[in-house]
Every structure is written in C-alpha cells, then in structure tokens.
Amino acid sequence: MSFLHFIVNDVLGQASILISLIAMIGLIALKKSPGQIITGTLKTLLGFLVLLSGATIIVNALTFLGEIFQKGFHMRGIVTDVGSIAGIAQQTLGRETALIMVLAFIVNILIARFTRYKYIFLTGQASLWMATVCSVIGYMGGLRGTELILIGGVIAGVMAVGMPVLAQPIVRKITGSDDIALGHFCTIGYIVQAGVAKVTGDVSKSTEDFELPQSFSFLQDTYLSMMVVMIPIYLIPAVAAGPEVIAPYASNVNYLIYAFLQSVQFVVGVYVLLSGVRLLLAEIVPAFRGIALRIVPNAIPALDCPVLFPYAPNAVIIGFISTTIGSIIGMFLFPSIGLAMILPGMLTNFFAGGTAGIFANAVGGRRGAIIGGIFHGLFITLLPALLLPLLGKFGFSNVTFSDSDVISVGLVFGHILNFFH
C-alpha cells in the first residue's frame, strides 16, 4: 500500500508530473526522437509550473484580500475551503479517496476509448476534490470498503467525462476548435451563467471590444486595465480594515502602500499564469495527438480553467467582479431564508467567476457577463449553504466545498444514500 500511496499521491497526485508524463507518452506514441521527447516533456513541465507559480501569486494576493475584506467589514460565516475539507477527510478516508481517484481515471480512459466522448480529464487537484466528496458523502451514507471505492470511482469517472462534454459547445465557441476541453469541476456554474447571459445579453458587444478615448488608450493594454480595476478593490477594504489588521502582513510598510502593492502583485500573478498557459498549450496539444493516434483515438485533453483566460482576459476580470457582487448579495440574502451565511471566497470568485465570465461573454457579450456573473455569484453561494447540513455529520461545521460540480455530486449522492438508508 505504501508503493500505491507513492504512485497515487506523490506521482499522479502532482498535476505537473501527471500532465508531463501524459505528454511524454503522446510524444513516444508519435515516434519522436529522444531529444524531442525530452524537450516536449520538460517544456510541458515548465509551462505547467510557470502556470502554478502565477496561480500561487494570485492565491496569496487574494488570500490577503479575503482576510481584510472579512475583518474590514466585520463579516462572520462559513468559509468555502475545499483544501481544509480534503485535509480532514484524508485523516479518516485517505486510502479510499486515493483509490477512488485512481479508479476514476481508469473509468475516464475506458469511456474515452469506447464511446464518442473522447475527453481525458487532466486537472489533478479537481480530480482529488471530486474523489474527496465521493468518499466523504459515501462514507456518511453507509458505504464502506470496496463498495465505497467502486461507486465513488464510477461517479467521479463519469463526471470527469460528463463535465467536459457539457462545456465543450461553448469552449469550442471560445477557442474556435476542439483542440482542448475544460477540465474544471465548476462547469455547472459556468452553464448557469452562460444561460442567464444568453437571455439577458448581447453577443455582438464583447468584453474585449471596449472603445476608449485617446487619453485612456493605455487601458487597451490588458494588464494596465486590470491594474486600474484591482487597485480600488484592494484599497477600499484596506481602508475599512485599518492599519492594525494589515500590520501583520505589511511589516514596516504603510498599510495602504502594502495593499496597493498587493493589487499590483495580483496582476503580476495573472501575467505569469498566462505565460505558463501559452507555454503549456504549445507543447501539450501536439503531444496529445500521440495519445489520440495510439491509445484513445481523437482524444481531447480537458485542462484547468486558466487555459481559457488568454481568449478573453477582460471577461475574466468582469466575471470576477460580478461574481463577487453576486456572492455578497447571496451572503446577506440566504440567511434570511434559514440558510447559513457563506462568506465570499475570493479564490473561487476569481478562477470560477473569471471562467464563467468568458463563457457568458461568448454567448451574451459584456452585458451578459455582468448580469450572468451576479447570478453566478448567487448560485455558487446557494450551493454550499445547501450542502452544509450533510457535511455537518462528518465534522465540517465551519467549512464547505466550493466547486459547483463537486457540491452538486455531494447533494445528489447524499440524498440518494439517505433515501435508501
């Protein structure tokens, strides 16, 4: 079991290694030279790690923003933190979660090989979250041992194909091809926002087509416009929080200067992340042809949500802001009908909200991205509140899952098990 733990957690559990190994297999299947195989594999690893470095910078900047937002505006409630849940679950269900994750990948490969749905889900951390919710909810529903692993693995494997299938029509519209798919378990939320955007928006007016006066032409630069938007988003909560709250972060730096620099650091993270995306895609898409030709004919890699960010960077920021507005509205609205107060999760709002903004822009333009984003924020605040009573039985009293697909599986799976038990 220790060897299995090493393979699953230390090798396949590292998304960068998993994707690099798959790229290597693809290049070998294409009968590339040893030099080309080494180059393609290492560039895939490099691109993914650059992407992760950018994501880490963003996560640190958003963690700071979330803290000062909560303390500055005196908010108390339930946080959406899948990492904390996974950590707690590993103490009791580490073996089951790991085996569910392995079985899910096998189910994914089999479905892709023998059906017309050729998607291979390659987002390692998202696979872990799905395996975690299957193990936790299944365990609470009375499943044990082999029964828990088999049922959880099949559910997670089906979701690994089903969600890319659901998203692909809009992903195709965004990217203009079927070279890649979306492997991110927030897809139901993206479809909700896209649906609202299609009804309320105007696809002819894209988020990427802003026409500005000459004096503001510098805002046509994606990163400068992003900076202009993010600076007040950081400074306003910083003013509300005050220097005492920010002092532990800022050391000897003035608290407003520190908040300002964190807003710029956020933009730096986006720049690094998008650089990694471009490097990754340049290697993984050609390498994947090898898998398509040899193992799963016409296979399509389902990758993490940042791969879509370069296609509509303005939509990412609009989606982030509008989703945050919706989540704040939901934070105050849902307790009035007896649900828990779910605090806005800045990480989810950025990555899921930004991706949902791209979806919405593709079918409803900038108006759809704004209106749809508010509905998306409400939706991803409602789902964790609905799941919380189920999680409470397992000891998750102050934390809940954040990804809409993961929560949806938890709700459906949990209620089915409760019905039969």
C-alpha positions as CSV (number, residue, x, y, z in Angstrom):
1,M,0.0,0.0,0.0
2,S,2.9,2.4,0.6
3,F,4.0,1.9,-3.1
4,L,0.4,2.6,-4.2
5,H,0.4,5.7,-1.9
6,F,3.7,6.9,-3.6
7,I,2.3,6.4,-7.1
8,V,-1.1,8.0,-6.4
9,N,-0.2,10.8,-4.1
10,D,3.4,11.6,-4.8
11,V,3.5,11.0,-8.6
12,L,-0.1,11.0,-10.1
13,G,-1.2,13.4,-7.3
14,Q,1.1,16.1,-8.7
15,A,-0.7,17.6,-11.7
16,S,2.5,18.9,-13.3
17,I,4.1,15.4,-13.3
18,L,0.8,13.8,-14.5
19,I,0.5,16.1,-17.4
20,S,4.2,15.8,-18.3
21,L,4.0,12.0,-18.2
22,I,1.0,12.1,-20.5
23,A,2.8,14.5,-22.8
24,M,5.8,12.1,-22.8
25,I,3.5,9.1,-23.7
26,G,2.0,11.1,-26.5
27,L,5.4,12.0,-27.9
28,I,6.5,8.4,-27.7
29,A,3.4,7.3,-29.5
30,L,4.2,9.8,-32.2
31,K,7.6,8.2,-32.5
32,K,9.5,11.4,-31.9
33,S,13.3,11.3,-31.4
34,P,14.6,11.0,-27.8
35,G,15.7,14.7,-27.9
36,Q,12.2,15.8,-29.0
37,I,10.6,13.6,-26.3
38,I,12.8,15.1,-23.6
39,T,12.3,18.6,-24.8
40,G,8.5,18.3,-25.1
41,T,8.2,16.6,-21.7
42,L,10.3,19.2,-19.9
43,K,8.6,22.2,-21.6
44,T,5.3,20.8,-20.6
45,L,6.5,20.5,-17.0
46,L,8.0,24.0,-17.2
47,G,4.8,25.5,-18.7
48,F,2.6,23.9,-16.0
49,L,4.9,25.0,-13.2
50,V,5.0,28.6,-14.5
51,L,1.2,28.4,-14.6
52,L,1.2,27.2,-11.0
53,S,3.7,29.9,-10.0
54,G,1.3,32.5,-11.4
55,A,-1.6,30.8,-9.6
56,T,0.3,30.9,-6.3
57,I,1.0,34.6,-6.6
58,I,-2.7,35.2,-7.3
59,V,-3.7,32.9,-4.4
60,N,-1.5,34.8,-1.9
61,A,-2.8,38.2,-3.1
62,L,-6.5,37.0,-2.9
63,T,-6.0,35.4,0.5
64,F,-4.8,38.8,1.8
65,L,-7.8,40.5,0.1
66,G,-10.2,37.9,1.6
67,E,-8.8,38.5,5.1
68,I,-9.1,42.3,5.1
69,F,-12.5,42.1,3.4
70,Q,-13.9,39.9,6.2
71,K,-12.2,41.9,9.0
72,G,-12.8,45.3,7.5
73,F,-16.5,44.8,7.1
74,H,-16.9,42.6,10.2
75,M,-18.2,39.5,8.5
76,R,-18.5,36.1,10.2
77,G,-19.8,33.0,8.5
78,I,-18.9,29.7,6.8
79,V,-15.9,29.6,4.5
80,T,-15.7,27.6,1.3
81,D,-12.3,25.8,1.5
82,V,-12.0,22.5,-0.3
83,G,-8.4,22.2,0.8
84,S,-9.4,22.1,4.5
85,I,-12.1,19.5,3.9
86,A,-9.6,17.3,1.9
87,G,-7.1,17.6,4.7
88,I,-9.7,16.5,7.3
89,A,-11.0,13.7,5.1
90,Q,-7.5,12.3,4.5
91,Q,-7.2,11.5,8.2
92,T,-10.1,9.1,8.0
93,L,-10.6,8.3,4.3
94,G,-7.1,8.8,2.8
95,R,-6.9,5.3,1.3
96,E,-10.5,5.3,0.0
97,T,-10.0,8.8,-1.6
98,A,-6.8,7.8,-3.3
99,L,-8.3,4.6,-4.7
100,I,-11.4,6.4,-5.9
101,M,-9.2,8.9,-7.7
102,V,-7.2,6.0,-9.5
103,L,-10.4,4.2,-10.4
104,A,-12.0,7.4,-11.7
105,F,-9.0,7.9,-14.1
106,I,-9.4,4.3,-15.4
107,V,-13.1,4.8,-15.9
108,N,-12.4,8.1,-17.7
109,I,-9.9,6.3,-20.1
110,L,-12.4,3.5,-20.7
111,I,-15.2,5.8,-21.5
112,A,-13.0,7.9,-23.8
113,R,-11.7,4.7,-25.5
114,F,-15.0,3.0,-26.2
115,T,-17.5,5.9,-26.6
116,R,-17.7,9.0,-28.7
117,Y,-16.8,11.1,-25.7
118,K,-13.0,11.4,-26.1
119,Y,-12.2,13.7,-23.2
120,I,-9.3,12.9,-20.8
121,F,-9.6,14.9,-17.6
122,L,-6.1,16.2,-16.6
123,T,-6.7,18.6,-13.7
124,G,-5.3,16.7,-10.8
125,Q,-6.5,18.8,-7.9
126,A,-10.0,18.9,-9.3
127,S,-10.0,15.1,-9.5
128,L,-8.9,15.0,-5.9
129,W,-11.8,17.3,-4.8
130,M,-14.3,15.1,-6.7
131,A,-12.8,11.9,-5.1
132,T,-13.0,13.6,-1.7
133,V,-16.7,14.4,-1.9
134,C,-17.5,10.9,-3.2
135,S,-15.6,9.3,-0.3
136,V,-17.0,11.7,2.4
137,I,-20.6,11.6,1.3
138,G,-20.5,7.8,0.5
139,Y,-19.0,7.1,3.9
140,M,-21.7,9.2,5.7
141,G,-24.3,7.4,3.7
142,G,-23.1,4.0,5.0
143,L,-20.8,2.8,2.2
144,R,-17.6,1.1,3.3
145,G,-14.6,-0.6,1.7
146,T,-14.8,-1.9,-1.8
147,E,-18.4,-0.7,-2.2
148,L,-17.4,2.9,-1.4
149,I,-14.4,2.8,-3.7
150,L,-16.3,1.3,-6.7
151,I,-19.3,3.5,-6.5
152,G,-17.2,6.6,-5.8
153,G,-14.8,5.8,-8.6
154,V,-17.5,5.3,-11.2
155,I,-19.3,8.5,-10.2
156,A,-16.0,10.5,-10.3
157,G,-15.0,8.9,-13.6
158,V,-18.3,9.7,-15.2
159,M,-18.1,13.3,-14.0
160,A,-14.6,13.6,-15.5
161,V,-16.1,13.0,-18.9
162,G,-19.5,14.4,-18.4
163,M,-18.5,17.9,-17.4
164,P,-16.1,18.5,-20.4
165,V,-19.0,17.2,-22.7
166,L,-21.3,19.7,-21.1
167,A,-18.9,22.6,-21.5
168,Q,-17.5,21.8,-24.9
169,P,-20.0,23.6,-27.2
170,I,-19.2,26.9,-25.5
171,V,-15.4,26.1,-25.2
172,R,-15.5,25.4,-29.0
173,K,-17.0,28.8,-29.5
174,I,-14.4,30.5,-27.3
175,T,-11.3,28.8,-28.7
176,G,-12.5,28.2,-32.3
177,S,-11.5,24.5,-32.2
178,D,-11.7,21.2,-30.4
179,D,-8.0,21.0,-29.6
180,I,-8.7,21.4,-25.9
181,A,-11.6,21.0,-23.5
182,L,-12.3,22.3,-20.0
183,G,-11.4,20.1,-17.1
184,H,-12.7,22.0,-14.1
185,F,-15.4,21.0,-11.7
186,C,-17.2,24.3,-11.7
187,T,-18.9,23.7,-15.0
188,I,-22.5,23.7,-13.8
189,G,-21.9,27.2,-12.6
190,Y,-20.5,28.2,-15.9
191,I,-23.5,26.9,-17.7
192,V,-25.8,28.7,-15.3
193,Q,-24.0,32.0,-16.1
194,A,-24.0,31.3,-19.8
195,G,-27.7,30.6,-19.8
196,V,-28.5,33.9,-18.0
197,A,-26.1,35.7,-20.3
198,K,-27.7,34.3,-23.4
199,V,-31.1,35.5,-22.3
200,T,-30.1,39.0,-21.0
201,G,-27.0,39.8,-23.0
202,D,-25.9,41.0,-26.5
203,V,-23.3,38.8,-28.0
204,S,-22.4,41.5,-30.6
205,K,-20.8,43.6,-27.9
206,S,-17.8,41.7,-26.5
207,T,-15.9,42.4,-23.3
208,E,-12.8,42.6,-25.5
209,D,-14.1,45.4,-27.8
210,F,-14.1,48.4,-25.5
211,E,-13.6,51.6,-27.4
212,L,-11.8,54.2,-25.3
213,P,-10.9,57.9,-25.8
214,Q,-7.4,58.6,-26.9
215,S,-6.4,59.9,-23.4
216,F,-7.4,56.5,-22.0
217,S,-5.9,54.4,-24.7
218,F,-3.4,52.9,-22.3
219,L,-6.3,50.9,-20.9
220,Q,-6.4,48.9,-24.1
221,D,-3.4,47.1,-22.6
222,T,-5.0,44.1,-20.7
223,Y,-2.6,44.3,-17.7
224,L,-2.9,48.1,-17.2
225,S,-6.7,48.0,-17.4
226,M,-6.6,45.1,-14.9
227,M,-4.4,47.1,-12.6
228,V,-6.8,50.1,-12.7
229,V,-9.7,47.9,-11.7
230,M,-7.8,45.9,-9.0
231,I,-6.3,48.9,-7.1
232,P,-9.6,50.2,-5.6
233,I,-10.7,46.6,-5.0
234,Y,-7.8,46.3,-2.6
235,L,-7.6,49.9,-1.2
236,I,-11.3,50.1,-0.2
237,P,-11.2,47.0,2.2
238,A,-7.8,48.1,3.4
239,V,-9.2,51.5,4.5
240,A,-12.1,49.7,6.2
241,A,-9.8,47.2,7.9
242,G,-7.3,49.8,9.1
243,P,-3.5,49.6,9.8
244,E,-3.8,47.3,12.8
245,V,-5.4,44.5,10.7
246,I,-2.9,44.8,7.9
247,A,0.2,45.3,10.1
248,P,1.0,41.6,10.5
249,Y,1.1,41.3,6.7
250,A,2.8,44.6,5.9
251,S,5.7,44.6,8.5
252,N,7.1,48.1,8.4
253,V,5.3,49.2,5.1
254,N,2.5,51.6,5.3
255,Y,-0.8,49.7,5.2
256,L,-2.2,51.5,2.2
257,I,1.0,51.1,0.2
258,Y,1.1,47.4,1.1
259,A,-2.5,47.0,-0.2
260,F,-1.6,48.9,-3.3
261,L,1.4,46.6,-4.0
262,Q,-0.8,43.5,-3.4
263,S,-3.2,44.7,-6.1
264,V,-0.2,45.1,-8.5
265,Q,1.1,41.7,-7.3
266,F,-2.3,40.2,-8.3
267,V,-1.8,41.5,-11.9
268,V,1.8,40.1,-11.8
269,G,0.3,36.7,-11.0
270,V,-2.1,36.9,-13.9
271,Y,0.8,37.8,-16.2
272,V,2.9,34.8,-15.1
273,L,-0.1,32.5,-15.2
274,L,-1.0,33.4,-18.8
275,S,2.7,33.0,-19.8
276,G,2.6,29.5,-18.4
277,V,-0.7,28.7,-20.2
278,R,0.8,29.7,-23.6
279,L,3.9,27.6,-23.0
280,L,1.9,24.6,-21.8
281,L,-0.6,24.7,-24.7
282,A,2.3,24.9,-27.2
283,E,3.5,21.5,-26.0
284,I,0.5,19.6,-24.7
285,V,-1.7,19.9,-27.8
286,P,0.8,18.4,-30.3
287,A,1.9,15.7,-27.8
288,F,-1.7,14.7,-27.2
289,R,-2.0,13.7,-30.9
290,G,0.1,10.7,-29.9
291,I,-2.5,9.6,-27.4
292,A,-5.2,10.3,-29.9
293,L,-3.5,8.1,-32.5
294,R,-2.4,5.2,-30.3
295,I,-4.4,4.9,-27.1
296,V,-7.7,6.9,-27.4
297,P,-8.4,7.8,-31.0
298,N,-9.3,11.6,-31.3
299,A,-8.6,12.2,-27.6
300,I,-9.1,15.7,-26.3
301,P,-7.2,17.0,-23.2
302,A,-9.5,18.5,-20.6
303,L,-7.3,21.1,-18.9
304,D,-7.7,23.5,-15.9
305,C,-9.7,26.7,-16.3
306,P,-6.7,29.2,-16.8
307,V,-6.1,27.7,-20.3
308,L,-9.2,29.8,-21.4
309,F,-8.0,33.1,-19.8
310,P,-6.0,34.3,-22.9
311,Y,-9.0,34.2,-25.1
312,A,-11.0,36.9,-23.2
313,P,-8.9,38.5,-20.4
314,N,-11.3,41.4,-19.9
315,A,-14.1,38.9,-19.4
316,V,-12.1,37.2,-16.6
317,I,-12.0,40.5,-14.6
318,I,-15.6,41.3,-15.3
319,G,-16.6,37.8,-14.3
320,F,-14.6,38.0,-11.1
321,I,-16.1,41.3,-10.1
322,S,-19.7,40.5,-11.0
323,T,-19.5,37.1,-9.3
324,T,-18.1,38.7,-6.2
325,I,-21.1,41.2,-6.2
326,G,-23.5,38.3,-6.5
327,S,-21.8,36.3,-3.7
328,I,-22.0,39.3,-1.4
329,I,-25.7,39.7,-2.2
330,G,-26.2,35.9,-1.5
331,M,-24.3,36.2,1.7
332,F,-26.9,38.5,3.1
333,L,-29.9,37.1,1.3
334,F,-29.8,33.4,2.1
335,P,-29.5,33.6,5.9
336,S,-32.9,35.4,5.7
337,I,-34.5,32.2,4.5
338,G,-32.8,30.0,7.1
339,L,-29.6,29.0,5.3
340,A,-26.0,29.5,6.6
341,M,-24.1,32.7,5.8
342,I,-21.5,31.7,3.2
343,L,-18.6,34.2,3.0
344,P,-17.4,35.2,-0.4
345,G,-14.5,33.0,-1.5
346,M,-12.1,35.2,-3.4
347,L,-10.2,32.3,-5.0
348,T,-13.4,30.7,-6.3
349,N,-14.7,34.1,-7.4
350,F,-11.6,34.7,-9.4
351,F,-11.0,31.4,-11.0
352,A,-14.6,30.1,-11.4
353,G,-16.1,33.6,-11.8
354,G,-13.4,34.6,-14.3
355,T,-14.0,31.5,-16.4
356,A,-17.8,31.9,-16.1
357,G,-17.3,35.4,-17.4
358,I,-15.6,34.0,-20.5
359,F,-18.5,31.6,-21.0
360,A,-21.0,34.4,-20.6
361,N,-19.2,36.7,-23.0
362,A,-19.1,34.0,-25.7
363,V,-22.9,33.9,-25.7
364,G,-24.1,37.2,-24.2
365,G,-21.3,39.8,-24.6
366,R,-20.3,42.1,-21.8
367,R,-23.9,42.8,-20.6
368,G,-24.4,39.0,-20.3
369,A,-21.0,38.7,-18.4
370,I,-22.1,41.3,-15.9
371,I,-25.7,40.2,-15.3
372,G,-24.8,36.5,-15.6
373,G,-21.9,37.0,-13.2
374,I,-24.3,38.3,-10.5
375,F,-26.5,35.2,-10.9
376,H,-23.4,33.0,-10.9
377,G,-22.3,34.6,-7.6
378,L,-25.8,33.8,-6.1
379,F,-25.6,30.3,-7.4
380,I,-22.2,29.4,-6.0
381,T,-23.2,30.9,-2.6
382,L,-26.5,28.9,-2.5
383,L,-25.0,25.5,-3.3
384,P,-22.5,25.4,-0.3
385,A,-25.3,26.5,2.0
386,L,-27.4,23.6,0.8
387,L,-24.6,21.1,1.2
388,L,-23.6,22.2,4.7
389,P,-26.2,20.1,6.7
390,L,-24.8,16.9,5.1
391,L,-21.2,17.8,5.8
392,G,-22.0,18.7,9.4
393,K,-22.5,15.0,10.2
394,F,-18.8,14.4,9.3
395,G,-17.5,17.3,11.5
396,F,-17.3,20.0,8.8
397,S,-19.1,22.6,10.9
398,N,-17.5,25.8,9.7
399,V,-16.2,24.9,6.2
400,T,-17.8,23.6,3.0
401,F,-16.9,22.7,-0.6
402,S,-16.6,25.5,-3.2
403,D,-16.8,23.9,-6.7
404,S,-20.3,23.7,-8.1
405,D,-19.9,20.3,-9.8
406,V,-18.4,18.8,-6.6
407,I,-21.2,20.2,-4.5
408,S,-23.9,19.0,-6.9
409,V,-22.5,15.5,-6.8
410,G,-22.5,15.7,-3.0
411,L,-26.1,16.9,-2.8
412,V,-27.4,14.3,-5.3
413,F,-25.3,11.4,-4.0
414,G,-26.0,12.3,-0.3
415,H,-29.8,12.5,-0.7
416,I,-29.9,9.2,-2.7
417,L,-28.0,7.4,0.0
418,N,-30.1,8.9,2.7
419,F,-33.2,7.8,0.9
420,F,-32.0,4.1,0.7
421,H,-30.6,4.1,4.2
